[in-house]
Amino acid sequence: MSKMRMPTLYWASILVFLFVHACNAFYLPGSYMHTYSTGEPIFSKVNSLTSIETELPFSYYSLPYCKPTSGIKKSAENLGELLMGDQIDNSPYRFRMNINESVFLCTTPPLSEHEVKLLKQRTRDLYQVNMILDNLPAMRYAKQNGVNIQWTGFPVGYTPQNSNDDYIINHLKFTVLVHEYEGSGVEIIGTGEEGMGVISEADKKKASGYEIVGFEVVPCSVKYDPEVMSKLHMYDNISSVNCPLDLDKSQVIREQERVSFTYEVAFVKSDIRWPSRWDAYLKMEGARVHWFSILNSLMVIFFLAGIVFVIFLRTVRRDLTRYEELDKEAQAQMNEELSGWKLVVGDVFREPDCSKLLCVMVGDGVQITGMAVVTIVFAALGFMSPASRGMLLTGMIILYLFLGIAAGYVSVRLWRTLKGTSEGWRSVSWSSACFFPGIAFVILTVLNFILWGSKSTGAIPISLYFVLLALWFCISVPLTLLGGFFGTRAKAIEYPVRTNQIPREIPARKYPSWLLVLGAGTLPFGTLFIELFFILSSIWLGRFYYVFGFLLIVLLLLVIVCAEVSVVLTYMHLCVEDWRWWWKAFFASGSVALYVFLYSINYLVFDLQSLSGPVSAILYLGYSLLMAIAIMLSTGTIGFLMSFYFVHYLFSSVKID
């Protein structure tokens, strides 16, 4: 056997060697490493202006900034970037590798009333300028209450305390961290946040040079003499400037003022290697909090697992053993005396109300759950690099489209199980293909009209609308119908017991069952809420979220808790002779979405206090509602499928004529 393996390993080694030599280089995932020679020009790019106060992104060139001599050119953007409101343009900021210099850019014409109003508004709304160099965002360090805080980007301007004047940031001090790289043979660069790289011998000379591993900025406001500065041309050298502390020497935002923009750059050699350059951005703070969240979830799981264990081993097994030991007459007599789940044998599989809607929601839940699991697994393995902007959202959309086949299959198979026939499967498949995407489309359209009215870059362009509709109706809908067709061909799930013609009367209860269903959602929410805080902070406060390993663990724990909660609640309902368990099983775990939405409102009130204006609040609540609906469908589906399996297993153990 070992002799047979040797030639296989030998040829595999040869193929890998040839492949490495045939390829110039590759990086998976993320951006390709670029090395620069001394003096080589490097142009930075600018992204949309963003603010944690308004959450409305605007184009960089909506303000009177210096424009490139070659004109404004948009960078190619993927689907995720467009949906996130990113608008990456070229900029006039030019650096030359390893050349430290102070440079003049331009002097604006006298500021108009409209420009002054816009600059003041953007300054007071705390808008940030987001610059990018070699795919790295500009990093700014600041001290707040004696604590060092790092931010990406720098402010448009600032308003000093006890002052009615606003000052514009017009001088930038850049520090570019570079690492000298010399190619030598085939070298594995590493498996950092931007993936693994292989540089071949053929690239040795080309790869040698300097790689950019850091990009830092210190913003200043400097008042220049416009008469002197207007005589200069773009990229003329000027003397180095110290950031003034006096407001008299800072550039005020005022009508008829002419603002001169300058910058200086210093290149500093660093020991940071290229694969590790994102580490500064992705520093994970609060690791103990994540572990506490997981420990808290494990305690909930063990508590629920204990209840399920008791139900199965003590109650169910004992009852089944007693039931099977009796003869038919004794069973009939026992049925008259006993109460509980054994009395709803003839009704437990009775078709629920709104059965088509249930099938559709379960199918969509499978689609959303599959998308979430695969995305988080790939992200945890490092395939969703932060260097690839919009990659996460693009990947989620593509996965959702192709998982339509699973939604159609599950919806139609459940429909056949409930109805006993495939008739009407096309309608079920169409509804599955249009239910959640339709809700998302309506919410996003309303929010998009609001963004259009605000002239924000976050608004989805009309061309992208047609692209999304084409993806929906040309990929997702056909695949969902195909999945439905496969569902009609799959073997039907047979019920272990027959359903009586006349439904059994359900005994009156002291309290409504929906209270128990709503209360059940608190347990899955307890698993989720700490991680939810970090996710909301990354979305609304502009922080990087890259602890997908923790998120994957939390997701697995959430699945287990949802399954256990739903099973326990279903058993409790059956024990009080309530055979209408279908929807209750779905909402027992799905009700976590209500708590997620309420927590989002709590986060808006207490953690996003800086968020200003009704437009920003409507945007926040609209996106939170969409997230809550997706969570409801996903968690509800997990609970329902587990409860269905539990009920099927439970009653298949009962011997009955």
C-alpha positions in Angstrom: 0.0 0.0 0.0 2.8 2.4 0.9 4.6 1.6 -2.4 1.5 2.6 -4.3 1.3 5.9 -2.4 4.9 6.9 -3.3 4.4 7.5 -7.0 1.2 9.4 -6.3 3.0 11.7 -3.9 5.9 12.1 -6.3 3.7 13.2 -9.2 1.7 15.4 -6.9 4.9 17.1 -5.8 6.0 17.6 -9.5 2.6 19.1 -10.4 2.7 21.6 -7.5 6.3 22.5 -8.5 5.3 23.1 -12.1 2.2 25.0 -11.1 4.3 27.4 -8.9 6.7 28.0 -11.7 4.0 28.5 -14.2 2.3 31.1 -12.1 3.8 34.6 -11.8 2.3 35.0 -8.4 -1.0 34.6 -6.6 -2.7 35.8 -3.4 -5.8 34.3 -2.0 -7.7 36.2 -0.9 -7.2 40.0 -0.7 -5.0 42.2 -2.8 -1.8 41.4 -4.5 1.4 42.6 -2.9 2.9 45.6 -4.7 6.5 46.6 -4.3 7.8 50.1 -5.2 11.2 51.3 -6.2 12.7 54.5 -4.7 11.2 57.6 -6.3 8.3 55.7 -7.9 5.1 57.8 -7.7 2.2 56.4 -5.6 -1.2 58.1 -5.7 -3.7 57.8 -2.8 -7.4 57.4 -3.3 -10.3 58.9 -1.5 -13.5 57.1 -0.3 -16.9 58.7 0.6 -17.1 61.1 3.5 -18.7 59.3 6.5 -20.1 60.3 9.8 -21.3 58.4 12.9 -23.8 61.2 13.5 -25.8 61.0 10.3 -24.8 57.6 8.7 -25.2 59.4 5.3 -22.1 59.0 3.1 -21.3 61.8 0.7 -18.8 62.1 -2.2 -15.4 63.5 -1.3 -15.6 66.0 -4.1 -18.9 67.4 -2.9 -16.7 69.7 -0.8 -14.3 72.3 -2.4 -11.2 70.1 -2.3 -8.3 70.0 -4.8 -9.0 67.9 -7.8 -6.5 65.7 -9.8 -5.0 67.4 -12.9 -6.1 64.4 -15.0 -9.8 64.7 -13.8 -11.8 62.7 -11.3 -11.9 59.0 -12.1 -14.0 56.4 -10.2 -12.4 53.1 -9.2 -14.1 49.9 -10.3 -16.4 48.8 -7.4 -17.9 45.5 -6.7 -21.6 44.9 -5.8 -20.9 45.0 -2.0 -19.1 48.4 -2.2 -21.9 49.9 -4.2 -24.5 48.7 -1.7 -22.4 50.0 1.2 -22.3 53.5 -0.3 -18.5 53.4 -1.0 -17.4 55.8 -3.8 -13.7 55.5 -4.3 -12.1 58.2 -6.5 -8.6 59.1 -7.4 -7.0 62.1 -5.6 -4.2 64.6 -6.3 -2.2 63.4 -3.2 1.0 62.0 -4.8 3.8 60.3 -2.9 7.2 59.3 -4.2 8.7 56.2 -2.5 11.3 57.0 0.2 11.3 60.8 -0.7 10.3 62.9 2.3 8.8 66.2 1.1 6.4 69.0 1.9 4.1 69.8 -1.1 1.6 72.4 -2.2 -1.6 71.2 -3.8 -3.8 74.1 -4.7 -5.6 77.3 -3.5 -9.3 77.4 -3.8 -11.2 80.4 -5.3 -13.0 82.5 -2.7 -15.5 80.3 -0.8 -19.1 80.9 -1.7 -22.0 81.1 0.7 -23.1 77.6 -0.3 -19.6 76.1 0.1 -19.2 77.7 3.5 -22.6 76.4 4.6 -21.7 72.9 3.4 -18.3 72.9 5.0 -19.7 74.1 8.4 -22.5 71.5 8.2 -20.1 68.6 7.4 -17.7 69.8 10.2 -20.4 70.0 12.8 -21.8 66.6 11.7 -18.3 65.1 12.4 -17.7 64.0 8.9 -14.5 62.0 8.3 -12.3 62.0 5.1 -11.3 58.4 4.3 -8.0 58.2 2.3 -6.5 55.0 1.0 -2.9 54.2 0.0 -2.0 50.9 -1.5 -5.4 49.6 -0.2 -4.7 50.7 3.4 -7.0 53.2 5.0 -5.3 56.3 6.6 -5.0 55.7 10.4 -5.1 58.6 12.9 -4.1 58.4 16.6 -5.7 60.6 19.2 -5.7 60.9 23.0 -9.0 61.0 24.8 -9.1 61.2 28.6 -5.5 60.0 28.7 -6.2 56.9 26.5 -4.8 56.4 23.1 -7.5 55.9 20.5 -7.0 55.0 16.9 -9.4 56.1 14.1 -9.5 55.5 10.4 -9.7 58.8 8.4 -9.5 62.4 9.6 -12.1 65.1 10.2 -13.2 67.6 7.6 -12.7 70.3 10.2 -13.2 71.1 13.9 -15.1 73.5 16.1 -13.2 74.6 19.2 -15.0 74.8 22.5 -16.6 78.1 23.3 -16.2 79.2 19.7 -18.7 79.9 17.0 -16.1 79.6 14.2 -15.3 76.4 12.4 -11.8 75.5 11.1 -11.0 73.4 8.0 -8.3 70.7 7.9 -6.1 71.8 5.1 -2.6 70.5 5.9 -1.9 66.7 6.4 1.2 65.1 7.8 1.5 61.6 6.4 3.7 58.9 7.8 4.1 55.9 5.4 5.6 52.8 7.0 7.6 50.7 4.5 9.3 47.4 4.6 12.2 46.5 2.4 11.6 43.3 0.6 14.1 41.3 -1.5 12.7 38.4 -3.5 14.8 35.2 -3.1 13.6 32.0 -4.8 10.2 30.6 -4.1 9.1 32.1 -0.8 5.9 31.7 1.1 5.1 35.3 2.2 2.6 34.2 4.9 -1.0 33.7 5.6 -2.0 37.0 7.1 -5.3 38.8 6.8 -4.7 39.2 3.1 -4.1 35.6 2.4 -1.1 33.4 1.4 1.3 34.5 -1.3 3.8 32.7 -3.4 6.5 34.6 -5.3 8.4 32.7 -8.0 12.0 33.0 -9.0 10.9 34.8 -12.2 9.6 37.6 -10.0 12.7 38.0 -7.9 13.8 41.3 -9.5 10.3 42.6 -10.0 9.3 41.9 -6.5 12.4 43.5 -4.9 11.7 46.9 -3.5 9.6 48.5 -0.8 6.2 47.4 0.3 3.8 49.7 2.1 2.8 48.3 5.5 1.4 51.4 7.3 -0.4 54.7 6.5 -0.8 57.2 9.3 -2.0 60.8 9.2 -1.9 63.9 11.5 -4.4 66.6 10.4 -3.8 70.3 10.9 -5.4 73.6 10.1 -3.0 76.2 8.9 -3.7 79.7 7.7 -1.6 80.6 4.6 -1.2 83.9 2.8 -3.3 83.3 -0.4 -1.3 85.9 -2.4 1.9 84.0 -1.8 0.4 80.5 -2.2 -1.4 81.4 -5.5 2.0 81.9 -7.2 2.8 78.2 -6.5 2.0 75.3 -8.8 0.7 71.8 -7.8 3.5 69.7 -6.3 5.8 72.6 -5.7 7.9 72.1 -2.6 7.2 74.2 0.5 8.8 74.5 3.9 7.7 72.1 6.6 4.8 73.3 8.7 4.3 72.7 12.4 0.6 72.3 13.4 -0.4 75.6 15.0 -2.0 75.6 18.5 -3.3 79.2 18.2 -6.6 79.7 16.5 -5.3 82.9 14.9 -2.9 80.8 12.8 -5.6 78.2 11.8 -7.7 78.4 8.6 -11.2 79.6 9.5 -14.2 78.6 7.3 -15.7 81.9 6.2 -17.1 83.5 3.0 -14.6 84.9 0.5 -11.7 83.0 2.3 -9.3 81.3 0.0 -8.1 78.0 1.4 -4.7 76.6 0.5 -4.2 72.8 0.7 -0.8 71.3 1.5 0.7 68.1 2.8 4.0 66.5 3.9 5.0 62.9 3.8 7.7 61.0 5.8 8.7 57.5 4.9 9.7 55.3 7.9 11.2 51.9 7.6 9.3 49.2 9.6 9.8 45.6 10.6 6.1 44.9 9.9 5.8 42.3 7.1 3.2 42.8 4.3 0.9 40.0 5.4 0.7 41.5 8.9 0.0 45.1 7.9 -3.7 44.9 8.7 -3.0 43.8 12.3 -3.0 47.4 13.5 -6.6 47.9 12.1 -7.9 44.6 13.4 -6.6 44.7 17.0 -9.3 42.8 18.9 -10.1 44.5 22.1 -12.4 42.9 24.7 -11.4 39.3 24.0 -12.5 38.5 27.6 -15.9 39.8 26.8 -16.2 37.5 23.8 -15.2 34.5 26.0 -17.6 35.6 28.7 -20.4 35.6 26.0 -19.5 32.1 25.0 -19.3 30.8 28.6 -22.7 32.4 29.3 -24.1 30.6 26.2 -22.7 27.3 27.3 -24.4 27.6 30.7 -27.7 28.2 29.0 -27.1 25.2 26.6 -26.3 22.9 29.5 -29.3 24.0 31.4 -31.6 23.4 28.4 -29.8 20.2 27.6 -30.6 19.0 31.1 -34.3 19.7 30.6 -34.3 17.8 27.3 -32.4 14.9 28.8 -35.0 14.7 31.6 -37.9 14.9 29.1 -36.5 12.1 26.9 -35.0 9.7 29.5 -37.4 10.1 32.4 -40.7 11.2 31.1 -41.0 10.0 27.5 -39.1 6.7 27.9 -41.0 5.8 31.1 -44.4 6.6 29.5 -43.6 4.7 26.3 -42.5 1.7 28.3 -45.7 1.6 30.3 -47.8 2.2 27.3 -46.2 -0.6 25.3 -46.5 -3.2 28.1 -50.3 -2.9 28.3 -52.7 -4.8 26.1 -55.2 -3.0 23.8 -58.0 -2.9 26.3 -55.8 -1.6 29.1 -54.4 1.0 26.6 -57.9 2.2 25.8 -58.6 2.4 29.6 -55.3 4.2 30.2 -56.1 6.7 27.5 -59.3 7.7 29.3 -57.4 8.1 32.6 -54.2 9.7 31.3 -53.7 13.2 30.1 -50.8 14.8 28.2 -49.1 14.3 24.8 -50.4 10.7 24.4 -53.9 12.0 24.0 -53.2 14.1 20.9 -51.9 11.2 18.8 -54.8 11.7 16.4 -54.3 15.4 16.0 -50.6 16.1 16.4 -50.0 16.0 12.6 -53.1 17.9 11.7 -52.4 20.6 9.0 -51.7 24.0 10.7 -53.4 27.3 9.8 -51.7 29.2 6.9 -49.7 26.1 6.0 -48.4 27.6 2.7 -46.9 30.6 4.6 -45.2 28.2 7.0 -43.7 26.3 4.2 -42.5 29.5 2.5 -41.0 30.9 5.7 -39.2 27.6 6.6 -37.7 27.5 3.0 -36.5 31.1 3.2 -35.1 30.4 6.7 -33.1 27.5 5.4 -31.7 29.8 2.6 -30.8 32.6 5.1 -29.2 30.1 7.6 -27.2 28.4 4.9 -25.9 31.8 3.6 -25.0 32.9 7.2 -23.2 29.6 8.1 -21.2 29.4 4.8 -20.3 33.1 4.9 -19.1 33.0 8.6 -17.1 29.8 8.0 -15.3 31.3 5.0 -14.7 34.6 6.9 -13.4 32.6 9.9 -10.9 30.8 7.6 -9.7 34.2 6.3 -11.4 34.3 2.9 -13.3 37.5 3.5 -10.3 39.8 3.8 -10.9 43.4 5.0 -8.6 44.5 2.2 -11.3 43.4 -0.3 -13.9 46.0 0.4 -17.5 44.8 -0.1 -16.3 41.2 -0.4 -18.3 40.1 2.6 -21.6 41.6 1.3 -21.0 40.4 -2.3 -20.3 36.9 -1.1 -23.4 36.8 1.0 -25.6 38.0 -1.9 -24.1 35.3 -4.3 -24.5 32.6 -1.7 -28.1 33.7 -1.1 -28.9 33.6 -4.8 -27.5 30.0 -5.3 -29.1 28.7 -2.1 -32.5 29.4 -3.6 -32.4 25.7 -4.7 -32.4 24.7 -1.0 -35.3 27.1 -0.2 -37.4 25.6 -3.0 -36.6 22.0 -2.1 -37.5 22.4 1.6 -40.6 24.5 1.0 -42.1 22.0 -1.5 -41.1 18.9 0.5 -42.8 20.4 3.6 -45.8 21.3 1.5 -46.1 17.7 0.2 -45.8 16.4 3.8 -48.6 18.7 5.0 -50.9 18.2 1.9 -50.0 14.7 0.9 -49.8 15.8 -2.7 -47.5 17.9 -4.9 -50.3 19.9 -6.3 -49.6 23.7 -6.0 -45.8 23.3 -5.7 -45.1 26.0 -8.3 -47.0 28.5 -6.3 -45.1 27.6 -3.1 -41.8 27.8 -5.0 -42.6 31.2 -6.4 -43.7 32.5 -3.0 -40.4 31.2 -1.5 -38.4 33.0 -4.2 -40.3 36.3 -3.6 -41.1 36.4 0.2 -37.9 37.6 1.9 -36.4 39.3 -1.2 -39.7 41.1 -1.6 -39.7 42.4 2.0 -36.0 43.4 1.6 -36.8 45.1 -1.7 -39.6 47.2 -0.2 -37.6 48.3 2.8 -34.5 49.1 0.8 -36.6 51.0 -1.8 -38.1 53.2 0.9 -34.7 53.9 2.5 -33.2 54.5 -1.0 -35.8 57.3 -1.6 -34.7 58.9 1.6 -31.0 58.6 0.6 -31.8 60.0 -2.9 -33.5 63.0 -1.2 -30.4 63.6 0.9 -28.1 63.4 -2.2 -26.1 60.7 -0.4 -23.6 58.3 -2.1 -25.3 55.6 0.0 -28.3 55.7 -2.4 -28.4 52.7 -4.8 -28.1 54.0 -8.4 -31.0 53.0 -10.7 -28.7 50.9 -12.9 -27.8 48.8 -9.8 -31.5 48.3 -9.1 -31.9 46.7 -12.5 -28.8 44.5 -11.8 -30.3 43.3 -8.5 -33.7 42.6 -10.1 -31.9 40.7 -12.9 -30.0 38.6 -10.3 -33.2 38.0 -8.4 -35.4 36.9 -11.4 -32.7 35.3 -13.6 -30.8 33.3 -10.9 -32.6 33.1 -7.6 -36.2 32.5 -8.9 -35.2 29.8 -11.5 -33.0 28.0 -8.9 -35.9 28.1 -6.3 -38.3 26.6 -8.9 -35.6 23.9 -9.7 -35.3 23.2 -6.0 -39.1 22.9 -5.8 -39.1 20.5 -8.7 -36.5 18.3 -6.8 -38.8 18.5 -3.8 -41.7 17.0 -5.7 -39.4 14.1 -6.7 -38.0 13.5 -3.2 -39.5 10.8 -1.0 -42.5 12.1 1.0 -42.1 12.2 4.8 -44.8 9.8 6.1 -46.5 10.5 9.4 -46.1 7.7 12.0 -49.8 8.0 13.1 -53.1 8.7 11.4 -55.0 12.0 11.9 -58.6 11.9 13.2 -61.3 13.4 11.1 -62.7 15.5 13.9 -60.2 17.7 15.7 -59.8 17.3 19.5 -60.9 20.1 21.7 -58.0 21.9 23.4 -58.5 22.4 27.1 -58.8 26.0 28.4 -55.6 27.5 29.9 -55.0 29.9 32.7 -52.7 32.1 30.6 -52.3 32.6 26.8 -49.7 30.3 25.2 -48.2 33.2 23.2 -46.7 34.6 26.4 -44.6 31.4 26.8 -43.6 31.6 23.1 -42.4 35.2 23.5 -40.6 34.4 26.7 -38.7 31.5 25.1 -36.9 34.0 22.8 -35.0 35.4 25.8 -32.7 32.3 26.0 -31.4 32.5 22.4 -31.1 36.3 22.8 -28.9 35.7 25.9 -26.5 33.7 23.6 -26.4 36.4 21.0 -26.6 39.9 22.6 -23.0 40.5 23.5 -21.7 39.6 20.0 -24.6 41.7 18.7 -23.1 44.8 20.4 -19.8 44.3 18.6 -21.6 43.8 15.2 -23.7 46.9 15.6 -20.6 48.9 16.6 -18.8 47.8 13.5 -21.7 48.7 11.2 -22.7 52.1 12.8 -19.5 53.3 14.4 -17.2 52.5 11.5 -15.1 49.9 13.4 -13.6 46.9 11.8 -15.2 43.6 12.8 -12.9 40.6 12.2 -13.5 38.2 15.1 -15.4 35.7 12.9 -13.9 32.8 14.9 -15.9 34.0 17.9 -18.9 34.7 15.7 -18.8 31.1 14.3 -18.8 29.7 17.9 -21.7 31.9 18.9 -23.6 30.9 15.8 -23.2 27.2 16.6 -24.3 27.8 20.2 -27.3 29.8 18.9 -28.4 26.9 16.7 -28.2 24.5 19.6 -30.1 26.8 22.0 -32.8 27.5 19.4 -33.3 23.8 18.8 -33.4 23.0 22.5 -35.8 25.9 23.4 -38.2 24.9 20.6 -38.2 21.2 21.6 -38.9 22.0 25.2 -41.7 24.4 24.4 -43.3 21.9 21.9 -43.2 19.2 24.5 -44.8 21.5 27.1 -47.6 22.4 24.7 -48.3 18.7 23.8 -48.4 17.9 27.5 -51.3 20.2 28.0 -53.1 18.6 25.0 -52.4 21.6 22.7 -51.7 19.9 19.3 -51.3 23.2 17.5 -47.5 23.2 17.9 -46.4 24.1 14.3 -46.4 27.9 14.5 -45.5 27.8 18.2 -42.4 25.8 17.5 -41.4 28.3 14.8 -41.9 31.4 16.9 -40.5 29.8 20.1 -37.0 30.3 18.7 -37.9 32.9 16.1 -39.2 35.3 18.8 -35.5 36.1 19.5 -35.9 38.6 16.5 -38.2 40.7 18.6 -35.5 41.1 21.3 -32.9 41.8 18.7 -35.0 44.6 17.3 -35.7 46.0 20.8 -32.0 45.8 21.6 -31.3 47.7 18.4 -33.6 50.5 19.6 -31.8 50.4 23.0 -28.5 50.7 21.1 -29.8 53.7 19.1 -31.0 55.5 22.3 -28.0 54.8 24.6 -25.0 54.0 22.4 -25.7 56.0 19.3 -26.5 59.2 21.1 -24.5 61.2 18.5 -26.9 60.1 15.8 -28.8 63.2 14.7 -31.9 63.8 12.7 -35.0 61.8 11.8 -33.5 60.7 8.5 -30.6 58.9 10.2 -32.9 57.3 12.8 -35.3 56.0 10.0 -32.3 54.5 8.1 -31.1 52.8 11.3 -34.5 51.4 12.2 -35.1 50.3 8.6 -31.9 48.3 8.4 -32.5 46.9 11.9 -35.9 45.8 10.9 -34.5 43.9 7.9 -31.9 42.3 10.1 -34.5 41.2 12.7 -36.8 39.7 9.9 -33.8 37.7 8.6 -33.0 36.5 12.1 -36.6 35.5 12.8 -36.8 33.4 9.6 -33.4 31.7 10.3 -33.9 30.9 14.1 -37.6 30.0 13.6 -36.6 27.5 10.9 -34.0 25.9 13.1 -36.5 25.5 16.0 -39.3 24.3 13.7 -37.2 21.6 11.9 -35.9 20.3 15.2 -39.4 20.2 16.8 -40.8 18.4 13.7 -38.1 15.8 14.0 -38.8 15.5 17.8 -42.5 15.1 17.3 -42.0 12.6 14.5 -39.6 10.6 16.6 -41.8 10.8 19.7 -45.0 9.5 18.0 -43.3 6.9 15.8 -42.4 5.2 19.1 -46.1 4.8 20.0 -47.8 1.6 18.8 -51.3 2.3 17.8 -53.9 0.8 15.5 
